[in-house]
Amino acid sequence: MQEQSFIAEGKKRVEEAWKAVCHDVQEAALKSGRDPSEVSLMAVTKTVEPVYINHAISLGAALIGENKVQEFLGKKPELQGAYTAHLIGHLQTNKVRQIVGEVAMIQSVDSVKLAREIGRCSEKKGIVSDILLEVNIGRDPDKFGILPEAAEETACEIAEIPGVHICGMMTVPPFDADLEKTRRFFSNMHQLFIDIGSKNIHNINMCTLSMGMSGDFREAIAEGATLVRVGSAIFGARNYR
């Protein structure tokens, strides 16, 4: 009984937070002169138990993002309802075959080597994998990602790989940047996204710009994000136990 009460309270917190974040996403879009339908809200479910993920899905969280391959595959049998899942965390080449075909998109493609392995495993399964190119827009040495000046050349090289389809770009700005600097990073990222998209390169369809998390999704929306990845603002602080 005590556990049921604890879960019920947790669900209530998720519901209130989900409604608040949805409202804030809509307000941020309208404030920047954009149609709210242009921005997808992803519920990031790292360390979140399936009972709360399922509750979020029932509330309308149609898009979920997981950071780790094993964590997602462990939860997947328990997930219920209509949802689409993306892998958003760093992907090692030795984990590619496990995740290809299990998620609708891999957002964190940060090298030609990784893209080749995704393409190889995808072809083996008879599918084409949608991917985003992860760009290290802030040149943070502690982060993965393609450097901005190499983004177009890398995109062109990856676009030639069978079994993958480039659908856009993703970034995580430096965590120690203030909101003003973060917004500049987002602005630079949006310009890069526009520039590469305008080249009409074969097998590149720049339709998704994934940037912005719990602390900065409003700024990301103002600077052109089409997808924001929100975790702790919906589910509370992560539990790493």
C-alpha positions in Angstrom: 0.0 0.0 0.0 2.8 2.4 0.9 4.6 1.6 -2.4 1.3 2.3 -4.3 0.9 5.6 -2.6 4.5 6.5 -3.4 4.0 5.7 -7.1 0.7 7.6 -7.2 2.5 10.7 -5.8 5.3 10.3 -8.3 2.8 10.1 -11.2 1.1 13.2 -10.0 4.4 15.1 -9.9 5.2 13.9 -13.5 1.7 15.0 -14.7 2.0 18.5 -13.2 5.6 18.9 -14.6 4.6 17.6 -18.0 1.8 20.1 -18.3 4.0 22.9 -17.1 6.8 22.0 -19.6 4.3 21.7 -22.5 3.0 25.1 -21.6 6.5 26.6 -21.5 7.4 25.1 -24.9 4.3 26.6 -26.4 4.9 30.0 -24.8 8.6 30.0 -25.9 7.5 29.3 -29.5 4.9 31.9 -29.6 7.2 34.5 -28.0 9.7 34.0 -30.7 7.1 34.2 -33.5 7.0 30.5 -34.2 4.1 28.0 -34.5 4.3 25.7 -31.5 3.6 22.8 -33.8 7.1 23.3 -35.3 8.7 22.2 -32.0 8.7 18.6 -30.8 9.1 17.9 -27.0 11.1 14.9 -26.2 10.8 13.3 -22.7 14.3 12.2 -21.7 14.0 9.0 -19.6 17.5 8.3 -18.4 17.3 6.5 -15.0 13.5 6.9 -15.0 11.5 3.8 -14.1 9.0 2.4 -16.7 6.0 3.1 -14.5 6.6 6.8 -14.8 7.6 6.7 -18.5 4.4 4.9 -19.3 2.5 7.6 -17.3 4.2 10.3 -19.3 3.3 8.4 -22.6 -0.3 8.3 -21.5 -0.3 12.1 -21.0 0.9 12.6 -24.5 4.7 12.2 -24.4 4.9 10.6 -27.8 8.6 11.0 -28.2 11.1 9.6 -25.6 14.9 9.8 -25.6 17.3 7.4 -23.9 21.0 7.8 -23.4 22.3 4.3 -23.0 21.7 1.3 -25.2 21.4 -1.3 -22.4 19.2 0.8 -20.3 16.7 1.3 -23.2 16.7 -2.3 -24.2 16.1 -3.3 -20.6 13.1 -1.0 -20.3 11.6 -1.5 -23.8 9.6 -4.7 -23.0 7.8 -2.7 -20.2 7.0 0.4 -22.2 3.3 0.7 -23.2 1.3 3.0 -25.4 2.1 4.9 -28.6 5.6 6.3 -28.5 8.6 6.9 -30.6 12.1 6.3 -29.2 15.4 8.0 -30.1 18.9 7.2 -28.8 20.4 10.5 -27.7 23.5 9.5 -25.8 27.0 8.7 -27.0 27.1 5.4 -29.0 30.1 3.1 -29.1 30.6 1.2 -32.3 30.5 -2.1 -30.4 26.9 -1.4 -29.3 25.6 -0.4 -32.8 24.2 -3.8 -33.8 22.2 -3.9 -30.6 20.4 -0.6 -31.1 19.9 -0.5 -34.9 16.2 -1.1 -35.7 15.3 -0.7 -32.0 14.9 3.1 -32.1 13.4 5.4 -34.7 16.5 7.6 -34.8 20.1 7.8 -33.5 20.8 11.4 -32.6 24.4 11.2 -31.5 26.4 10.3 -34.7 29.7 12.0 -34.1 32.0 10.4 -36.6 32.2 8.8 -40.1 33.4 5.6 -38.4 30.2 5.3 -36.3 28.0 6.2 -39.3 29.7 3.4 -41.3 29.0 0.9 -38.6 25.3 2.0 -38.3 25.0 1.7 -42.1 26.6 -1.7 -42.1 24.3 -3.1 -39.4 21.3 -1.4 -41.0 21.9 -3.0 -44.4 22.3 -6.3 -42.7 18.8 -5.9 -41.2 17.4 -4.6 -44.4 16.6 -1.1 -43.1 17.8 2.5 -43.5 18.5 4.2 -40.1 17.6 7.9 -39.6 20.4 9.7 -37.9 21.4 13.2 -36.7 24.9 14.5 -36.8 26.1 15.6 -33.3 28.1 18.8 -33.5 30.3 20.1 -30.7 29.2 23.7 -31.3 31.0 25.0 -28.2 34.3 23.1 -28.9 34.0 21.6 -25.5 36.9 19.2 -24.9 34.7 17.2 -22.6 32.0 16.6 -25.2 31.7 14.4 -28.2 30.7 15.8 -31.6 32.0 17.0 -35.0 33.6 20.4 -34.9 31.6 23.1 -36.7 34.2 23.7 -39.4 34.2 20.0 -40.3 30.4 19.6 -40.2 29.7 20.1 -43.9 32.6 17.9 -45.1 31.7 15.2 -42.6 28.0 15.4 -43.6 28.8 14.9 -47.2 31.0 11.9 -46.5 28.4 10.3 -44.3 25.6 11.0 -46.8 27.4 8.6 -49.2 27.2 5.7 -46.7 24.4 3.1 -47.6 22.0 2.3 -44.8 21.8 5.7 -43.2 19.8 8.9 -43.8 20.8 12.2 -42.4 17.8 14.0 -41.0 19.4 16.9 -39.3 21.7 17.8 -36.4 22.0 17.7 -32.6 24.1 19.6 -30.1 24.8 20.1 -26.4 26.5 23.4 -25.6 29.1 23.6 -22.8 27.4 23.1 -19.4 29.4 26.0 -17.8 28.2 28.6 -20.3 25.7 31.2 -19.1 22.4 31.5 -20.9 23.6 34.4 -23.0 26.6 32.4 -24.3 24.4 29.3 -24.7 22.0 31.3 -26.8 24.8 32.3 -29.1 25.9 28.7 -29.4 22.3 27.8 -30.4 22.2 30.7 -32.9 25.5 29.5 -34.5 24.1 25.9 -34.6 20.9 27.0 -36.3 23.0 28.9 -38.9 25.1 25.8 -39.6 21.9 23.8 -39.9 20.4 26.3 -42.4 23.7 26.5 -44.4 24.1 22.8 -44.9 20.4 22.3 -45.6 20.4 24.9 -48.3 23.1 23.0 -50.3 20.5 20.3 -51.2 23.1 17.5 -50.7 21.9 14.0 -51.7 20.7 11.9 -48.7 20.7 14.9 -46.4 17.3 16.3 -45.3 17.8 19.0 -42.7 14.4 18.8 -41.0 15.4 18.2 -37.3 17.5 20.5 -35.2 17.8 18.9 -31.8 19.0 21.3 -29.1 18.0 22.5 -25.7 17.4 20.7 -22.4 15.7 21.3 -19.1 17.7 24.5 -18.3 17.9 26.1 -21.7 15.1 24.8 -24.0 13.4 28.2 -24.1 16.6 29.8 -25.5 16.9 26.8 -27.9 13.4 27.4 -29.2 14.0 31.1 -29.7 17.1 30.2 -31.8 15.3 27.7 -34.1 15.3 24.3 -32.4 12.7 21.9 -33.9 13.2 19.3 -31.0 14.0 19.9 -27.4 15.2 17.2 -25.0 13.7 17.6 -21.5 14.4 15.2 -18.7 14.7 16.5 -15.1 12.1 19.2 -15.6 9.6 16.5 -16.3 10.7 13.5 -14.2 12.7 15.3 -11.4 16.4 14.9 -10.6 18.0 11.8 -12.0 18.5 8.8 -9.7 21.9 7.2 -10.3 21.5 4.5 -7.7 
